[in-house]
Amino acid sequence: MLPKITAPITLTGTHVSLVPLAAEHAPALAEAVQDGQLWQLWYTAVPPPEGMAAEITRRLGLQAAHSMLPFAVLDASGTPVGMTTYMNIDNAQQRVEIGSTWYASRVQRGPLNTEAKRLLLGHAFEQLQCIAVEFRTHRFNHQSRRAIERLGAQMDGILRNHQRASNGTLRDTVVYSITADEWPTVRAHLDFQLTRPRA
């Protein structure tokens, strides 16, 4: 029998640890989200500091409903610097999306995100036996799109007028994926990215 995707797990690397999200993470995450004032980005949904506790409650509710597995993202010192999830979980087909991710500005464009994705993808393909892992982002979120493409994900297409954003605009959602047969090559690519010298 295949393991349930929603079973809580801690994933630990050199630059990052992904731990089960809990209510007690709220104060540190409320501080982390102020680094870059991420909630002000119109093309993504990041909770403001005063909304962090409610967002954690929302994600834990989705976990209880078996449709999300939320993590707090900790840096190498153990400080919470963001959130990520397995979401849109399909236990029957063993498919999952990695999403609802945000990081404090100070850890963006560094090894933390690469290693976090390496850990999440490795667990999805090697322990959970997923057949594919998706990533979705706003068409105008160019930073996110570049980061997803750097992982080695392929674009499946664009869902036009997919959702209404909180500001009332219509969102075109870009869908990417990595399939199980692609994972060995993507894994080698990510391992290389994590071991090569950085400027």
C-alpha positions in Angstrom: 0.0 0.0 0.0 1.4 3.4 -0.9 2.0 5.9 1.9 -0.4 8.8 2.5 0.9 12.1 1.2 -0.6 13.9 4.1 1.4 12.0 6.8 3.5 14.6 8.7 7.2 14.4 8.0 10.3 16.5 8.8 12.8 16.9 6.0 16.3 18.1 6.9 19.2 19.3 4.7 22.3 21.4 5.1 20.7 24.8 4.4 17.1 24.2 5.4 14.7 22.1 7.5 11.1 21.6 6.6 9.1 20.8 9.8 5.3 20.3 10.3 3.7 23.7 10.5 2.3 24.5 14.0 0.5 27.4 15.6 3.6 28.3 17.6 5.4 29.2 14.4 3.1 32.3 14.0 5.3 35.0 15.8 8.5 34.1 14.0 6.8 33.8 10.6 5.0 37.1 11.2 8.5 38.6 11.6 9.9 36.8 8.6 7.2 38.0 6.2 8.2 41.6 7.0 11.5 41.0 5.3 10.6 42.2 1.9 7.0 43.1 2.8 5.9 40.1 0.7 2.2 40.4 1.3 2.3 43.6 -0.9 3.1 41.7 -4.1 -0.2 41.9 -6.0 0.4 38.7 -8.1 0.8 36.3 -5.2 -1.0 35.5 -2.0 1.3 35.9 1.1 -0.2 36.5 4.5 0.5 39.9 6.2 2.0 39.8 9.7 -1.3 40.3 11.4 -2.9 37.5 9.3 -0.2 34.9 10.0 -2.0 33.0 12.8 -5.2 32.8 10.7 -3.2 31.5 7.7 -1.6 28.8 9.8 -5.0 27.8 11.1 -6.3 27.7 7.5 -3.5 25.5 6.4 -3.8 23.1 9.3 -7.5 22.9 8.6 -6.7 21.8 5.0 -4.3 19.2 6.5 -7.0 17.9 8.7 -9.1 17.5 5.5 -6.3 15.6 3.9 -5.8 18.1 1.1 -2.6 19.8 2.2 0.6 19.0 4.1 2.0 22.3 5.3 5.6 23.0 6.5 7.4 25.7 8.3 10.7 26.5 6.5 13.6 26.9 8.9 17.0 28.2 7.8 20.3 26.6 8.9 20.1 28.3 12.3 16.6 26.9 12.9 14.9 30.2 12.4 11.5 30.1 10.6 11.9 32.0 7.3 8.8 30.9 5.3 6.2 28.3 4.5 5.6 25.7 1.9 3.2 22.8 1.3 2.2 19.7 -0.6 -1.2 20.8 -1.9 -3.9 19.7 -4.3 -3.1 16.2 -3.0 -4.4 13.2 -5.0 -3.7 10.1 -2.9 -5.4 7.9 -5.4 -3.2 8.9 -8.4 -0.2 9.8 -6.2 0.1 13.3 -7.6 0.8 16.4 -5.7 1.6 20.1 -6.1 4.4 21.9 -4.3 3.0 25.4 -3.6 1.7 28.2 -1.3 5.4 28.9 -0.8 7.0 32.1 0.4 10.4 33.0 1.9 11.8 36.0 3.7 13.7 38.1 1.1 17.1 37.5 2.8 17.0 33.8 1.9 15.7 34.1 -1.6 17.9 33.4 -4.6 20.2 31.2 -2.6 20.7 27.5 -1.7 17.7 27.3 0.7 15.0 27.2 -1.9 17.0 24.8 -4.1 17.5 22.4 -1.2 13.9 22.7 0.0 12.7 21.7 -3.4 15.2 18.9 -3.6 13.9 17.5 -0.3 10.3 17.9 -1.2 10.8 16.3 -4.7 12.9 13.5 -3.3 10.3 12.6 -0.7 7.5 12.8 -3.2 9.2 10.6 -5.8 11.3 8.2 -3.7 9.1 7.7 -0.6 5.6 8.6 -1.7 6.0 7.1 -5.2 4.4 10.0 -6.9 3.9 9.8 -10.6 4.2 13.6 -11.0 4.7 16.8 -9.0 3.2 20.1 -10.1 4.1 23.7 -9.6 1.7 26.6 -10.3 2.2 30.3 -10.4 0.7 33.6 -11.6 1.6 34.4 -15.2 3.1 37.7 -14.0 5.2 36.2 -11.2 8.3 36.1 -13.3 10.6 35.5 -10.3 8.7 32.4 -9.4 8.5 31.2 -13.0 12.3 31.5 -13.4 12.9 29.6 -10.1 10.5 26.8 -11.1 12.2 26.5 -14.5 15.7 26.5 -12.9 14.6 23.4 -11.0 14.1 21.6 -14.3 10.3 21.5 -14.4 8.6 21.6 -17.8 5.7 24.0 -18.5 2.4 22.1 -19.2 0.4 25.1 -20.2 -1.5 28.2 -19.0 -4.9 28.1 -17.4 -6.5 31.3 -18.6 -8.8 33.2 -16.2 -8.1 30.5 -13.7 -8.9 32.4 -10.5 -9.9 35.7 -9.1 -7.2 37.4 -7.1 -7.9 39.3 -3.8 -7.6 42.6 -5.7 -10.3 41.5 -8.1 -8.1 40.8 -11.1 -8.3 37.5 -13.1 -5.2 35.3 -12.7 -3.7 33.2 -15.6 -2.0 30.3 -13.9 1.1 28.8 -15.4 1.3 25.0 -14.7 4.6 23.2 -14.6 5.5 19.6 -13.7 8.2 17.1 -13.1 7.3 13.5 -13.9 8.7 10.4 -12.1 10.7 9.3 -15.2 12.3 12.8 -15.3 13.2 12.8 -11.6 16.7 11.1 -11.8 17.9 13.7 -14.2 16.3 16.6 -12.3 17.8 15.1 -9.1 21.3 15.1 -10.6 20.8 18.7 -11.7 19.7 19.9 -8.3 22.5 18.0 -6.5 25.0 19.7 -8.9 23.4 23.1 -8.2 23.8 22.5 -4.4 27.4 21.4 -4.6 28.9 23.9 -7.2 30.7 26.9 -5.8 28.7 30.1 -5.6 29.9 33.6 -6.3 
